[in-house]
Amino acid sequence: MATTTVTGDFDLTMDELRAVARYAVRSAEQVLPVFEAAAPDDPRPRAAVAAAWEFVNGAKRSRLQRVTALDAHRAAATADTEAVRLAARASGDAASAAYLHPIAKATQVGHILRAAACAARVAELAAGGDPEAGERDIEQARRRATPVLVDVLNRYPAAPRGKGRVAHLMSALDASLRDTRRP
């Protein structure tokens, strides 16, 4: 059976997209309880996580991933705290990872790494704002990255340098993963 490939500035196979989605959804699952504790009656982030797992486990990309990703991001927009907002955003990012575009733009790196950066920031907030908690979480995320994920990441320019803490954490993770290719 031939592997489906998405073509743009370079190729991405469905197996590669599944590796990216697996990485993102594992990060989202870390922080999903933060959202659910604050908004137990809002199923949107959990639905996005479930849609991401469906894709990871072999389902075709579908409207399900797109819709649940958008719904989780809408849940983030209504969150009362930064931690709750980031937990919902990570869930949306996990579902949307199925639609990572093969275009050589630094902004695409967010589809690969932002869920992990959001989880690291949530760890910091849970530790009273301690940046070392986020750095530890970024190190764990670095160790979770598979060679396939690193290979996909290296097809893109480095993550854009943003002003916020999540952007800083994402840039740090990006740099550490790119360093893993060096002897």
Secondary structure, DSSP 8 states (H G I E B T S, - for coil): ----EEESSSEEEHHHHHHHHHHHHHHHHHHHHHHHHH-TT--HHHHHHHHHHHHHTT----HHHHHHHHHHHHHHHT-SSHHHHHHHHHHHHHHHGGG---S--GGGHHHHHHHHHHHHHHHHHHTTS-HHHHHHHHHHHHHH--HHHHHHHTTS------SSHHHHHHHHHHHHHHHTT--
